[in-house]
Amino acid sequence: MAAPSRTDVGFRSERGPVLIALMLATSLVALESTILATAIPTIVSDLGGFTQFPWLFSSYLLTQAVLVPVYGKLSDLFGRVPILVFGIAVFALGSVLCALAWSMPALIAFRALQGLGAGAVLPMAQTIAGDIYTVAERAKAQGYLASVWGMSAVIGPAVGGVFADHLSWRWIFWVNLPLCALAAWVLLRNHREEKPTGPRRAVDWAGATTLAAGAALLILGLLEGGQAWAWTSAASLSVFAAAAVLLTAFVWIETRAPEPILPMWVLTRRILVTTSAVSCLVGAVVLGLTSYVPSFVQNSLGTTAVVAGFTLATLTIGWPIAAAQSGRLYMRIGFRRTGLVGCVPLLAGTALLTRVGVGSSPWQVAASCVLIGLGMGLVASPALIAAQSSVGWSERGVVTGSNAFARSMGSAVGVAVFGALANAALARSGADAAPDAGQLAESVGPVFTAVLVCAVLLVACVAAMPSGTGTDAGPPPSQTPAPH
């Protein structure tokens, strides 16, 4: 097959159907992160368990994160497509069980199963994009994938509200089934992946188990600390101690395993360490914005939920546009300089966000989010592509998986830090069970300041990346569209 050109990225190109399949797969995860929130009151009214409903999000986030590095390594051993199809199947099964849930604990458990599937879907979509597109093309491909999040930010809450108000909240989960079937069918019909050659290598199940269990306890401690239990309580200390023991055992196992599930070179190569740090901080910044911007705009500025949702959606408008155009920059000036260019609007947006208050306009918040989105498109996508481009096909899965895991860890740490800052500010303001607009604005102020600090740290991580333009470390196995 002739070498692809830049014009081959798009729906009408030879690889267009594969790109559509990857976008459909990504939409499963993206929609699930936005469609459920608007239906929570209806779900609680139907199933009860008001005090338990936050676990609908925590259980999903927890299980989505813990197996990402494992899926990445398995894809290097057995191929991307089997892992992605497996993830779609598990996500579909979890969706069916969620739609049939009879109680809040059951729904929480089935959401955890959904998360196990989602943990394979997103990194595999990004890895396949890295396999089938050249370094110069990957920015535009990642822009297409990023656009899915923008559309989901607008469509998800509206669809969730319609289902909850006019049909049933259970349709939020039933609607996933045709999307799952279509994504798997389009992928299998149009993408033929050459299987890894050579002798079948043993899977490091001991490393996978200790990593998953240790990461699960660490994220659980971060999510629930200060919420379900005090940070210094026996429960909190026990969870973190067990996580430390398991992760220490994991490192010991990996140094001796013939085929480690997470090779230690992932933690020693400069390009991988710095890009994972960037991804971690991106996760924290995005978590801070998605968690606190809508509530601030709605409760402190006195707008409707629709306006609050649109304000946050502006974050995802600039992101895919900048990500799609970043390839032109990094091919000319390198990944690090491209990231530093993106840090300018990122810092400007986060700095402007610290200036908002009760008298601010939603447009001021939206403008800040647009700037942040533009910056993220020039920082997050080039960082991921830089990491993928530093390795060959046989290592790209584990690199993409570790990068996605770093982002999940950043989100989990962000939950803990931002929640603690907001709660401390509320306590200082003397707020009771029903804080007023001013008190809510005071509680969000430290969070926005912390987001700015994360942006400054992100600049430092980008500056520490090695310089250079994009060149693949090694050719992948031939990737050809399947015959129709």
Secondary structure as the mmCIF struct_conf table of DSSP 4:
data_model
#
loop_
_struct_conf.conf_type_id
_struct_conf.id
_struct_conf.beg_label_comp_id
_struct_conf.beg_label_asym_id
_struct_conf.beg_label_seq_id
_struct_conf.end_label_comp_id
_struct_conf.end_label_asym_id
_struct_conf.end_label_seq_id
HELX_LH_PP_P HELX_LH_PP_P1 ALA A 2 PRO A 4
HELX_RH_3T_P HELX_RH_3T_P1 ARG A 6 ASP A 8
BEND BEND1 GLY A 10 GLY A 10
TURN_TY1_P TURN_TY1_P1 PHE A 11 ARG A 12
BEND BEND2 SER A 13 SER A 13
TURN_TY1_P TURN_TY1_P2 GLU A 14 ARG A 15
HELX_RH_AL_P HELX_RH_AL_P1 GLY A 16 GLU A 32
TURN_TY1_P TURN_TY1_P3 SER A 33 LEU A 36
HELX_RH_3T_P HELX_RH_3T_P2 ALA A 37 ALA A 39
HELX_RH_AL_P HELX_RH_AL_P2 ILE A 40 LEU A 47
HELX_RH_3T_P HELX_RH_3T_P3 PHE A 50 GLN A 52
TURN_TY1_P TURN_TY1_P4 PHE A 53 PRO A 54
HELX_RH_AL_P HELX_RH_AL_P3 TRP A 55 VAL A 66
TURN_TY1_P TURN_TY1_P5 LEU A 67 LEU A 67
HELX_RH_AL_P HELX_RH_AL_P4 VAL A 68 PHE A 78
HELX_RH_AL_P HELX_RH_AL_P5 ARG A 80 ALA A 99
TURN_TY1_P TURN_TY1_P6 LEU A 100 LEU A 100
BEND BEND3 SER A 103 SER A 103
HELX_RH_AL_P HELX_RH_AL_P6 MET A 104 ILE A 132
BEND BEND4 TYR A 133 TYR A 133
HELX_RH_AL_P HELX_RH_AL_P7 VAL A 135 HIS A 166
BEND BEND5 LEU A 167 LEU A 167
TURN_TY1_P TURN_TY1_P7 TRP A 169 ARG A 170
HELX_RH_AL_P HELX_RH_AL_P8 TRP A 171 TRP A 174
TURN_TY1_P TURN_TY1_P8 VAL A 175 VAL A 175
HELX_RH_AL_P HELX_RH_AL_P9 ASN A 176 ASN A 190
STRN STRN1 HIS A 191 GLU A 193
HELX_LH_PP_P HELX_LH_PP_P2 GLU A 194 THR A 197
BEND BEND6 GLY A 198 PRO A 199
HELX_LH_PP_P HELX_LH_PP_P3 ARG A 200 VAL A 203
HELX_RH_AL_P HELX_RH_AL_P10 TRP A 205 GLU A 224
STRN STRN2 GLY A 225 GLY A 225
TURN_TY1_P TURN_TY1_P9 GLY A 226 ALA A 228
STRN STRN3 TRP A 229 TRP A 229
TURN_TY1_P TURN_TY1_P10 TRP A 231 THR A 232
BEND BEND7 SER A 233 SER A 233
HELX_RH_AL_P HELX_RH_AL_P11 ALA A 234 GLU A 254
TURN_TY1_P TURN_TY1_P11 THR A 255 ARG A 256
BEND BEND8 PRO A 258 GLU A 259
BEND BEND9 ILE A 261 LEU A 262
HELX_RH_3T_P HELX_RH_3T_P4 MET A 264 LEU A 267
TURN_TY1_P TURN_TY1_P12 THR A 268 THR A 268
HELX_RH_AL_P HELX_RH_AL_P12 ARG A 270 SER A 295
HELX_RH_PI_P HELX_RH_PI_P1 PHE A 296 SER A 300
BEND BEND10 LEU A 301 LEU A 301
HELX_RH_AL_P HELX_RH_AL_P13 ALA A 305 ALA A 313
TURN_TY1_P TURN_TY1_P13 THR A 314 THR A 314
HELX_RH_AL_P HELX_RH_AL_P14 LEU A 315 ILE A 333
HELX_RH_AL_P HELX_RH_AL_P15 PHE A 335 LEU A 353
TURN_TY1_P TURN_TY1_P14 THR A 354 ARG A 355
TURN_TY1_P TURN_TY1_P15 VAL A 358 GLY A 359
HELX_RH_AL_P HELX_RH_AL_P16 PRO A 362 SER A 389
TURN_TY1_P TURN_TY1_P16 SER A 390 SER A 390
BEND BEND11 VAL A 391 VAL A 391
HELX_RH_AL_P HELX_RH_AL_P17 TRP A 393 ARG A 428
TURN_TY1_P TURN_TY1_P17 SER A 429 GLY A 430
BEND BEND12 ALA A 433 ALA A 434
HELX_RH_AL_P HELX_RH_AL_P18 ALA A 437 ALA A 464
BEND BEND13 MET A 465 MET A 465
HELX_LH_PP_P HELX_LH_PP_P4 PRO A 466 SER A 467
BEND BEND14 ALA A 473 GLY A 474
HELX_LH_PP_P HELX_LH_PP_P5 PRO A 475 SER A 478
STRN STRN4 GLN A 479 PRO A 481
HELX_LH_PP_P HELX_LH_PP_P6 ALA A 482 PRO A 483
#
